[in-house]
Amino acid sequence: MARSSPVGFGPIPLVFSVTGHRDLVGEDIPRLEAGVRQVFQAMQTRYPHSPLRLLSPLAEGADHLAARVALELGGELVAPLPLPPQDYARDFVTIESRQEFERLLKRASQVFVLPAVSGSNSTIPASNLSERERQYEEAGSYAVRHSHFLIALWDGENLELPGGTASIVMFKVLGVPGKRLNPLDVPDLGILFHIPARRQRDSQSYVGDYNQFCKQAWIKAEGQLGGTWEHQTGVYATCSPEAVSLKGFERIISRMDEFNRRTTEATGREENSVKDPAAFDQADASIRAAYQYADFLAVSFRASYRHALIAIYCTAAATGLSFGVLNLPGWDAPSLALVYAVLFLATAAAFQLQKKKGWFDDYLEYRALAEGLRVQRFWQIAGLGYGADRVEAFDLYLRKQVGEIGWVRESLRALSCHEPVSSDHPARQFIYKYWVKEQADYFNATAERDRLKLRRFRRIASAFYWTGLIAALTIRGLTYASINVLGADRSLNLALRLLLVAPAFGALVSSYSRHLVLDEQEKAYRLMAELFSNGKRQIEALGPAPNLLYYEAILRALGSEALRENADWLHLHSTHPVESPYTIPRISLRWWRKREVA
């Protein structure tokens, strides 16, 4: 299984973006570097299995400073530039800053230029400040949308400049304007790390020590942004927006880190991993690795929870059988009562073990992650997400889900920043073969598999029900025929009475099949098979030189439907959790203590 992340880390990074002043005060640089380093190290300590990634447009000042520190700590630098490098470098004041810009470009893992907001790809003249500012704002909003945390080297002042530090900070805490699919949606927000930074033009106007300046900067920022602030570090302040619980967000990132930990433990198990097409290009390699790990873990946890489920139902069936034997005349031996008790406890233990390990929940979440990554991967190869609407997989997936499942969307966000890929012929062939055609075949085969499974379960349940009915009628008939038959032939008596519990086994089989939700799942898969088959036919009809707008519309529609279907699948299965066949009463410890006191 290919790995694209550093050794010891999982494939999903902690993604930071940076904004700040270009004209930082020279004597403050070491202090600011220490503050940025402390932020990175604190997060690396808290989430030790997640690699560090910094999105930096590499403007002068704060962007360069954060990039240097991230690279020093072994992090990855991704540079989404607002303008082509040569055009962009004209805004740098000194030769030294231009040289550092070139050095950082060489060390970045990815460098790409964001599309022009105006729609024109021509060079924007340096005199056209408003157009260039709009591009800087676009680069800042892109970095904010694709990151979990924003580091702001900021004095707390809001000059209301497009693309300025304050506007980028507002994007992280209040949301990026115009980027919500539905105006009623809660905007995607994240955590802000505010490191107070003076500007050269204002440094002389400030009188006092640096700590006093920091306090004033935090007061200004808090007055503008609101939210919840923590100032324990003394070097930076953490701001969580009102719509984001800091503890809740930490749980989300912790779930990402847990996934990364499990991927490091799964390294070396290539022989057990699912077959997957090779990476299309270097930009595709990282998301492919994450998809492979998510799929591998989903399969592993599905096997664990299915084994636990089978153990629960089998021990429950054996418990019912032993109960039936105990109720037979002459079979009330103490040893049988012990067997019944042991089987009862074994069923409860299997249920509690599955519940404690969380295999069912892990299976659902990792399957959700894998399916989200599948769509994101092929949209990425198709170059989607860079069109007029800029809609990406994380924009559409699990928008209504809250709580810890939000880590799936944050994982998609972390892996969504990449170089654009053109929709050339090899890419189209790759997408057709390994996604559209493969998914059409998969959904057709899976729907048929679920149909056959459901029919088999129904036949088995019916057989048990009829067996119980026939046994009851047989006993009644033999009783009328000869009152001594059942008493004389003890083995016949035992066999017929045991068959009376067959309907209970039928009920267990029906319960097991309902837990697998085969009926609803088959219907959903039939629909998806029809959609992908239709998409397959339309792509084939477009030929080798398709209308790219229509071709991309097909891929976007297929991906949107796949994301929606997987969200429905997740909801459907989450409403059918693994349950104990028994209702085991619990003793309230508080109640028990009150009883002792009384």
N, C-alpha and C positions, 0 to 999 in steps of 0.2 A: 504494500500500500504506500503510495507516494506521499512524502511529507514535504510541505513547502514552508513550514514554520520552523523556528530555531529549535535545536535539540533541547528536550526537556519541557517544551511548551506544546500546548494543543494548537489546533488550526484557527481558532476564533480569537482575534486580538481585542485588547482593550484599546479603544480608539479615542484619541484626544485630538482636538483642534485647538488652534491658538489665534488670538487676536491681540493687538496692542499697538502702542505708539511706535512710530518710525524713528522719532528723534529722542531716544532715551538718553538720560544723563550719563556720561561716561563713568563717573565715580560710583554710580548705582549698579553697574553691570554685574560685578561679582555677587552683590546681594540678591539681585534678581535671578541670576543663574542658580544660586543656592535655593531660592524659593521654588523655582521650576523643578529643580532636581528633587527637592523634598516632596513635591506633589507626585512625581513619577515614582519615587521610591516607596512612598506610602501606599500607592495603589498596587505596586508590584508585590509588596509585602502582604497586603490583604488578599490579593488574587494571584498566588504564586505560579499558577499553571497557565496563565494567559500572557501571550506576548504583547509587547508595547508597540503601538502604531501611532504616529503623529501625522495628521493632515495639516500641511502648512503651505499656503500660497507663496511663501518665501519672499514676502515683502521685506524691506529694510527693517532693522531694529528688532522688535519683539519676535517676529517670525523666524529670523535668523538665529536669535538667541535660543529659542525653544528647540529648533532643529539641531543645533549643536549639542545641547544637553541630551536630547533623545538619542542621538547617534552615539554619544559618549557612553550611555547606559546600555547600548546594544539594541536599541529599538529600531523600528523600521520607519523610514521617512517616505511619505507619499506626497507629491507636489501637484495639486490641481491649480494650474496657472490661469490667471484672468486673461492674459495676453500671450502671444508668441514670445519666446525668451528674448529675442533681440529687441523686439518692440517694448517688452516689459522692462528691460534693463535701462531704458532711457529715463525711467523715473527714479533711478538710484542716484543719490547725490555725489557720492565719492567713488573713486576707482577701487578702493578697498572693498566697499560693499558690493560692487559689481563682481570682483574677483571671488568674494565669498559666495555670492549667488551661483557662480559657475561651479565652484567646488561642491556646494551642496547639491546641485543638480546631478552631478556625477555620482554622488553617494545615495541618491534617492532610488528606491526600488521601482517606482513608477513616476513618470512625469507626463502630464497631458494637459492640453489647453482646452478650457471650457468653451462651448459654443458662444458666439457673440449674442448678447441679449437682443441687439437690434436686428439679428438675422443675417447680417453681413459678415463675411469672413475676411474682408479686407482689413488692412492695418488701420487702426484708429489713430489719427494724428495726435501728437502730444498736446497740441493747443486745444483739442476737444476734451476739456476736463470733465464735463458732465458725462460724456460717453465712457470715458475711462473709469470714472467713479462708479458708474453702473456695473462695469465689468468687475471691479474690485468687490462691490457688494455681492455680485453673483458668486464670486469665488468664496467669499466669506459665508454666504448662505449655504453653498454646496458643502463646505467643510463642516458647518454646524449640523446640517441634516444627516450627514454620514458619520457622526461621531457620538460617543456617549458623554464625553466631558469636554468642557471648554475652559482653557486657561486664558485669563485676561490680564495682561500687564497694562493696567489702566489707572488713571488718576481719579476716576469717579465722575468726571465732568461729561456732560452730554452736549456736544456742539451741534448735534442734529445734522451731521454730514453724511450723505449717502456713502456707504462702504466704510465709514469711520468705525473706530473701536466701539463706541457706545452703541451704534446700530447693530453690530454683530453680537454684542452682549445681549441686546434686547431680543434678537432672534432666538438665542438659546433659552432665555428665561420666559419669554412671552410667545414664542412661535414665529416661524417665518411666514410673512404675509403672502397670501395667494397660493400656498403650498398644500392646503387641505383639500381633499377630494370632496368633502362635504363640509359646508360652513359650520355645521353643528358638531362636527368631530372635535374632540379634545386635541389640541395640537401636540405634536411630538416634541417633548422637552427633555432636558437633561440637567446635569449638575454643573455649576459654575465654580471654578476656583479663581478667586480674585486676588491678584498680587499687586498691591499699589505700586505705581511707577510714575516717576516725574518726567515731564517733557522738558527739553532744553530751553524752549522759549518761555517756560513758566518757572524754571528752577530758581531764578533770581528773585522772583516775586514772593517766594515762600520763605518765611523766617521761622526757624524752630528746628527741632531734631527730627530725624526720619521717622521715629515711632509715632510722633504726633501727626506727621503727614499721613501715615498709614491709617490712623484712627479717623482722621477727617475724610480720607478717600472712602473708607468703608461706610461712614455715615452718609455721604453723598450717594453712594451706590445703593445702599439699603433703602434710602428715601425714594429712589427712582424705581427700583425693581420689586420691592416687597419680598415675599417669600420667607423662607426660614434660613437664618444665618447662624453659622458656628465660627467662633474666633479662637478656638483653643490653641491653634498652632503658634500664633504670634507672628507667622511669616505670611500666611495667606488665610483668607476667609472662604468658607464653603457656603454657597447659596443653593438651596433647593427650591424650585418654584412652588407656588401654592398648590398647583395641580399634581405635584410629584412628591410622594412621601420618600424622604431620604432613606429610611429603613427599608421601605418597599423596593426602592431602586437598588439598594445594596443586595437585597435578596435576589433580584433579577440577575445582577452581575455575578453573584455567587453561584447561581445555577449555570451560567455560562462557564465559570471557572471549574465547576464540578464536571461539566461535559469535557472540558479540556483535560482535566485530570484523568478521566476515564479513557480518553484517547491515548494518553501516554502509556497507560497500562495495557492498552490493546495493541500497541506497537509490537511487531514481530509475529502477529497472528494472520499474516497475509493469506495463508492457506485456507482460512475460514471466511475470508471477506467475500462479499458478493462480486460478481463479474461486472465490470464497468468499462465503457470505452475510454481509451487513452485521452489525456488532456488535449484540447484543441490547440491551445497555445499557452504561453507562459502565464498570461493573465487568467486563464481558465484553471490553472493547476491548483491554486489555493482553494477555490470553491469546490473543485472536484474532490480534493482531499477531505474537506469538511463533510461533503456529502457521503463519501465512502464510510467515514467513521460513524456518522449519524445512522446510516443504513445498517452498518454492522452491529452497532449497539442496540438499535431497534429490534433486529432479528434475535439478538442474544436475550434481551429482556422479554421478548414475546415468548421465546422458548421457556424461560424460567417461570413466567406467570402461567403459561398453559400447563406446565407440569404441576404447578401448585394447584391450579384449578381442577385438573384431573384427579389429583390426590384428594382434594376436598370432596369431590363428588363420589369417588370410589369408596372412601372411608365412610361417607354418609350412607351410601347404599349398603355397605357391610354392616353399619350400625343398625339400619332398618331391618336387615335380614336377621341379625342376632336378636333383635327385639321380637321379631315374629317367632323365632324358635323358643324364646323364653315364655311366650304366651301359649305354647302347646301343652296339652295335658301330659304331665310326667317329665317335662323337660326344664323344670325350674331349678337346675343344678346351680350351686354357687359359682362354679367355674364359668358358666355361661354368663352369669351376671357380671363377672369380672371382665370377660371378653367385651361385653356391651359397653362397660364403663371405659375400657381402654380405647375402643374404637371411637366412642364419643369424644374423648379427650384428644385423640389423634386428629379428628376432623377440625376441632377448634384450634389445635396447635398449627395445622397447615394453613388455616385461614389467618391466624395472627402472624405467622411468619411472613406470608405474602404481604400482609398489610404493613408490617414493620419494614420490610425490605423495599416496598414501593415499586415492585416490578411492573405492575399494571400501569401506574402513572408514568414511570420512566419509558415504557414501551410507547405509550400514546405521545408523549412529548418528543421523543427522538424520531418517531415516525413523522410527526408534524414538521420537525426541523428538516428531515431528509426531503420530504415532498416540497417544502418551501424552497429549499436549496436547488432542487431539480428544476423548478420553473425559473428561478433566478439565474441558474447557470446557463440555460439555453436562451433566455432573454439577453443575457450578457453577450453571448456569442453572436446573437443577431444584432447587437448594437442598440437595443432598446434601452430606454431610460435617458437617451440623449436627444429625443425628439422635442417637438414643441411643448408637449405636456409634461415631459420629464418624469412620468410615473414609473416607479420601480416596484419590485416584488414586495418590499417591506411596507410600501404605501398601502397595499391592498390586503395584506395577510393579517388575520386575527386582530382586526381593529377593535372588535367588541370585547376581546378577551382582556381581563385585568388580572392582577395578582402575579404569581410566579410564572405563569405561562407566558407572560410578556417577554421572557428571556429569549423565546424563539424569534420574535420580531427584532429584538436587539441584536441577535446573532446574524440575522439577514442584513440588518443595517451595517454591522461591522464588516461584512464581506461584500458590500455592494459598491464600494469605491474602487474603480478599476479604469483602466484605459479603454476608450471606446473601440469597438471592433466593427469593421465595415461589413455590410451584408454581401460579401462576394460569393462566387459560386461554390468554393470549398465549404464555406460556412453554411450555406443553404443546404448542401448535400448532407453535411454532418447533422444539422438540426432535423432534416427530414428523416434520416435513417435512425438516429439514436433517440429521438424524442417523439415526433409526430407518429411515425409508423410503429415504433416500438410500443408507444402508449396505446395506440389503437388496438394492436394485437394483445397487449397485456390486459386491457379492460375487457375485451371480448372473452379471453380465456378465463379471467378471474370471475366474471359474471357467471359463466357456465359452470365453473368449479363450485361456486357458492350455491347455484341451483341444485346441483347433484348432491352436495352435502346436506342441504336443507331437506331434500326428498328422502335421503337415507335416514336422517334423524327422525323424520315424521313416520317413516315405515317402522323403525325400531320402536318408537313410542307406541304406535298403534298395535304392534305385535305384543308388547307388554300389557296394554290395556285389555286386548282380547284374551290373552292368556289368563289374566285374573278373572275375567268374566266366565270363561269356560271352566276354570277351576271351581268357582263358586257354584255354577250350575251342576257340575259333576258331583260335588259333595252333597248338594241338595238331592240330586237324583239317586245317589247311592244310599242316602239316608232313607228315602221312601222305599227303595228296593229291598234293602236288608239293613236292619238296625245294627247288625253285628259285623258288617263288612269292614267298616273303618276301624272298629275296635280290634278286630282279629288281625288285620294286616297293618302293622304299625308303620312300615316303610311307605305304603301307599297313603296312609293318613298323613305322614310327615310331608311327602312330596306334594300332595294336593293343598295342604295348608300353607306350605311355603310359596306355592304358586299364587296364593291369595295376595301376597305383597308385591306381585308383579306390577300392578298399576302404580305403586309408589316408585318403582324403577322407571316406569314410563314418564312419570312426572319429573324425575331427575333429568332424564334425557331431554325432555322438552325445555326444562329450565336451562340446561347447558346450551342448547341451540339458541334460545332467546338471548342468552348472554353474548353469544357470538354475533347477534343481530344480522343473521345471514339474509333474511328476507329483505330488510331495508337496504342492506349493503348491495345485494344483487341488483335492485332497481337503480340505485345510484350508479353502479358500474355499467349497467346497460346504457344509461343516458350518456355517460362519459365515453363509452365505446362509440356510440353514434356520433358524438361531437368530434372526436379525434378522427374517426373514419371520414367524416365529411370534410374536415380540415385537410386530411391526407389527399382526398380526391381533388380538392380545390387547388392545392399546391401542385399536384401533378398536372392539372389542366393549365397552370400558369406557364409551364415550360421552362427552359433553361434561362430565359431572359425575362423574368416577371416584372410586372409593375410593382416596384418596391414598396410603395405606400400601401397597396392592397395586400401584398405579402406580409408586411409587418403588422397590418391590422388583423390578419388571420392568426399570427403568432400571439399577438397581444390578447385576442379573444380566447384562444386556447389556454393561455397561461392564466388569465383571469378566472376562467371556469374551473381550471384545475385547483387554483388556490381556494376558490369558494367551496368546491367539492371536498377538499381536504379539511377545511374548517368545519364543514357539516359532519364529516366523518369523525373528527375529533370530538365534536359535541355529542354525536350519536353514541359513541363508545363510552364517553365519560359519564353518560346517564345510565350505563349498564355496568357498574363496577363489580368487582369480584365480591360476592357476599357469602356470609356463612349460612349454611342450611338451618342453623339453629339460632334462636334468639337467646343469647346468654345474658342473664341478669348481671348488672354491675352493682357493687356495694360502694356507696359514697363514703369516702374516708371521713369527710366532715360529719356526715350523719352518724357514722360508727363511733366517732369520738364523743359526740353529744350523748349517744346512748350509754357509753361507758361512764361519763360524768354523772348522768342521771342515776 
